[in-house]
């Protein structure tokens, strides 16, 4: 695979990080496309020796074409590649979207390209060390049966771990990552807001050890790691929380109630407490949610 030159379409956070990782792995990166001033600057900062080129040049010169564009743009870009007339049978056209499968690459596949969907399970905040975080990752691969060795070789070259995802499961896979990663950021930011409202001068310092331990326990033990008033069915404490949030941080109350309901349902399913006690928690949270919705409608 390393004898195939690589072209990157899209100098976004993922494209530049993967491009640098591929260069470090011994691949020849022959060009990268960039549309905005910000992406051109990012390419110059992270891949200063790689020329900025246009899409037809990528199609003509690259044996592996990496599409690092928005999900909605993958299909149109694949179509432009096919219509350029430069794609050759056996060229690899791959995207790095978690949500999309192989169907969006159909225009390129129809002219003989090898379609791959390879998603690194990592967040890319656009920092200089993003490429450093790619080693040892799970890479979700969707490929046709005969193309699996190519995909696996590429991931192994990046020091990644192949995780095979069926085409029809790819959207669910990505939704799961959003629940566990993106929503976690939102949840922690909201928690820090509430701590700030309570007068805590450094919310991150207070939360860090609790969150890190909770995360490790959850990854090891799932629902069994749950602690707190929902698992204990402390309805008095939960109701006090609701009153405090309603009075001091009303914008966070809907999230507290919704997360509480989900937590209580999972605690009940995992038999973490007596069913009737967890039913009381659910009833309380549903009643407070109805009250909150009623207040919002006035």
C-alpha positions in Angstrom: 0.0 0.0 0.0 2.8 2.4 0.7 3.8 2.4 -2.9 0.5 4.1 -3.7 0.7 7.9 -3.6 -2.0 9.6 -1.5 -4.1 12.6 -2.2 -6.3 14.3 0.4 -9.4 16.2 -0.6 -10.2 18.6 2.2 -7.7 20.3 4.5 -9.9 20.2 7.5 -9.0 19.0 11.0 -9.4 15.3 10.1 -7.8 15.5 6.7 -4.6 17.3 7.8 -4.2 15.0 10.9 -4.6 11.9 8.8 -2.4 13.3 6.1 0.4 13.9 8.6 -0.1 10.4 10.1 0.2 8.8 6.6 3.4 10.8 5.9 4.8 9.6 9.2 3.8 6.0 8.2 5.9 6.2 5.0 3.2 7.2 2.5 3.9 9.7 -0.3 1.4 12.5 0.1 1.3 14.1 -3.4 -1.3 16.9 -2.7 -4.1 18.3 -0.7 -7.1 20.5 -1.6 -8.2 23.5 0.4 -11.1 25.8 -0.3 -11.1 28.4 2.5 -8.3 30.6 3.9 -8.5 28.8 7.2 -8.0 25.4 5.6 -5.2 26.7 3.4 -3.5 28.0 6.5 -4.0 24.7 8.4 -2.5 22.8 5.5 0.5 25.2 5.5 1.0 24.8 9.2 0.6 21.0 9.5 1.7 19.9 6.0 4.1 22.6 4.9 5.8 20.5 2.3 2.6 19.2 0.6 1.4 21.2 -2.4 -2.1 22.6 -2.6 -3.7 21.2 -5.7 -7.1 20.9 -7.4 -9.4 17.9 -7.5 -8.5 16.8 -11.1 -4.8 16.7 -10.1 -5.6 14.5 -7.1 -7.6 12.2 -9.4 -4.8 11.9 -11.9 -1.9 11.5 -9.4 -3.1 9.6 -6.4 -3.5 5.9 -6.0 -5.3 6.5 -2.7 -7.8 9.4 -2.6 -8.9 10.3 0.9 -12.1 12.3 1.1 -12.1 14.4 4.3 -15.2 16.5 3.6 -18.5 16.9 5.3 -20.9 14.0 5.1 -23.2 15.8 2.7 -20.3 16.6 0.4 -19.0 13.0 0.0 -21.4 12.0 -2.7 -21.0 15.1 -4.8 -17.2 14.9 -4.5 -17.2 11.3 -5.5 -19.3 12.2 -8.5 -16.9 15.0 -9.5 -14.0 12.5 -9.3 -15.9 10.1 -11.5 -16.8 12.8 -14.0 -13.3 14.1 -14.2 -12.4 11.1 -16.4 -9.1 10.6 -14.5 -10.1 7.8 -12.1 -8.6 4.5 -13.0 -9.8 1.0 -12.1 -8.2 -0.1 -8.8 -7.7 3.4 -7.4 -8.8 3.6 -3.8 -11.4 6.2 -3.0 -12.1 6.3 0.7 -14.0 8.6 3.1 -13.5 9.1 6.8 -17.1 9.7 7.8 -18.5 7.6 10.7 -22.1 7.9 9.6 -21.8 7.0 5.9 -21.1 3.7 4.3 -20.1 2.8 0.8 -23.2 3.9 -1.1 -22.1 7.6 -1.2 -19.0 6.5 -3.1 -21.1 4.8 -5.8 -20.2 7.2 -8.6 -16.5 6.4 -8.1 -17.2 2.7 -7.7 -19.1 2.6 -10.9 -16.0 3.6 -12.9 -13.8 1.0 -11.2 -12.5 2.6 -8.0 -12.2 0.7 -4.8 -14.6 2.2 -2.2 -13.6 2.2 1.5 -15.1 3.8 4.5 -12.6 4.1 7.3 -13.4 6.2 10.4 -10.9 6.8 13.2 -12.8 6.8 16.5 -11.2 10.0 17.8 -12.1 13.6 18.2 -10.2 16.2 16.2 -10.3 19.6 17.9 -7.8 21.1 15.4 -4.7 21.1 17.6 -1.2 20.6 16.4 -0.9 17.2 18.1 -4.1 15.7 16.6 -2.0 13.3 14.5 -0.2 12.1 17.7 -3.5 10.7 19.0 -4.1 8.4 16.1 -1.9 5.5 17.2 -3.7 2.6 18.8 -7.1 3.8 17.8 -10.1 1.7 16.7 -10.7 2.5 13.0 -14.3 1.5 11.9 -13.9 -0.1 8.5 -16.7 -0.8 5.9 -15.4 -2.5 2.8 -16.5 -5.1 0.2 -15.2 -8.6 1.1 -12.4 -8.6 -1.5 -11.2 -5.2 -0.4 -10.9 -5.9 3.3 -7.1 -6.7 3.1 -6.4 -3.3 1.6 -8.4 -1.5 4.3 -6.8 -3.6 7.0 -3.3 -2.9 5.7 -3.9 0.8 5.6 -5.2 0.9 9.2 -2.3 -1.3 10.4 0.2 1.1 8.7 -1.4 3.9 10.8 -0.8 1.7 13.9 -4.6 1.4 14.3 -6.9 -1.5 15.2 -9.4 -2.5 12.5 -13.0 -2.7 13.7 -15.4 -4.1 11.0 -18.7 -2.4 10.7 -21.4 -3.6 8.4 -22.7 -1.1 5.9 -26.2 -1.1 7.4 -24.8 -0.6 10.9 -22.7 2.4 10.2 -25.2 5.1 11.1 -26.0 3.4 14.4 -22.3 3.1 15.1 -21.8 6.8 14.6 -24.9 7.7 16.7 -23.4 5.7 19.5 -20.1 7.7 19.3 -22.1 10.9 19.4 -23.9 9.8 22.6 -20.7 8.8 24.3 -18.4 11.6 23.2 -20.1 14.7 21.8 -22.9 14.6 24.4 -20.4 14.0 27.1 -18.8 17.3 26.4 -22.1 19.0 26.5 -23.0 17.3 29.8 -19.7 18.2 31.5 -19.9 21.8 30.3 -23.4 22.0 31.8 -22.1 20.5 35.0 -19.4 23.1 35.2 -21.9 25.9 34.6 -23.9 24.6 37.6 -20.8 24.4 39.8 -20.0 28.0 38.8 -23.4 29.1 39.8 -22.9 27.4 43.1 -19.8 29.5 43.7 -17.1 26.9 42.8 -14.1 28.9 41.5 -12.6 26.1 39.4 -15.3 23.6 38.3 -12.9 21.6 36.2 -10.6 20.9 39.1 -13.5 19.6 41.2 -15.0 17.5 38.4 -11.8 16.0 37.0 -11.1 13.1 39.4 -14.7 12.2 39.7 -15.3 12.2 35.9 -12.1 10.3 35.2 -12.9 7.6 37.7 -16.5 7.4 36.6 -15.4 7.1 33.0 -13.0 4.3 33.7 -15.5 2.5 35.8 -18.2 2.8 33.2 -15.9 1.5 30.4 -15.1 -1.5 32.6 -18.4 -2.3 34.2 -21.2 -0.5 32.3 -24.3 0.1 34.3 -22.9 -1.6 37.4 -20.6 1.5 37.8 -23.6 3.7 38.5 -23.7 5.6 41.8 -25.7 8.5 43.1 -29.2 9.3 44.1 -31.0 7.5 41.2 -29.3 4.2 41.9 -30.1 4.7 45.7 -33.6 5.8 44.9 -33.1 8.9 47.1 -36.2 10.7 45.9 -35.8 13.5 48.5 -32.4 14.3 47.2 -33.5 14.2 43.6 -36.4 16.5 44.3 -34.1 18.9 46.1 -31.9 18.9 43.0 -34.8 19.8 40.8 -35.8 22.7 43.1 -32.2 24.0 43.1 -31.8 23.8 39.4 -35.3 25.4 38.8 -34.3 28.3 41.0 -30.6 28.8 40.2 -29.9 27.2 36.8 -33.3 26.6 35.0 -31.6 26.1 31.7 -30.1 22.9 33.0 -33.2 21.4 34.5 -34.5 19.7 31.3 -31.2 17.8 30.9 -31.2 16.8 34.5 -34.7 15.4 34.3 -34.1 13.6 31.0 -30.8 12.1 32.0 -32.4 11.0 35.3 -35.2 9.2 33.5 -32.7 7.4 31.2 -30.6 6.5 34.2 -33.5 5.2 36.3 -34.7 3.1 33.4 -31.2 1.6 32.9 -30.9 1.0 36.7 -34.2 -0.8 36.7 -33.2 -3.0 33.8 -29.9 -3.8 35.4 -31.6 -4.5 38.8 -29.5 -2.0 40.7 -32.3 -1.4 43.2 -35.7 -2.7 44.0 -38.1 -2.2 41.1 -40.8 -0.4 43.1 -38.3 2.1 44.5 -36.9 2.9 41.0 -40.5 3.2 39.8 -40.9 6.0 42.4 -37.9 7.8 40.9 -39.3 7.5 37.4 -42.7 8.8 38.6 -41.1 11.8 40.4 -39.0 12.7 37.4 -41.9 12.4 35.0 -44.1 14.6 37.3 -41.4 17.3 37.5 -40.8 17.2 33.8 -44.5 17.7 33.2 -44.5 20.6 35.6 -41.5 22.1 33.8 -43.2 21.7 30.4 -46.3 23.3 31.8 -44.4 26.3 33.1 -42.6 26.7 29.8 -45.9 26.8 28.0 -47.3 29.6 30.0 
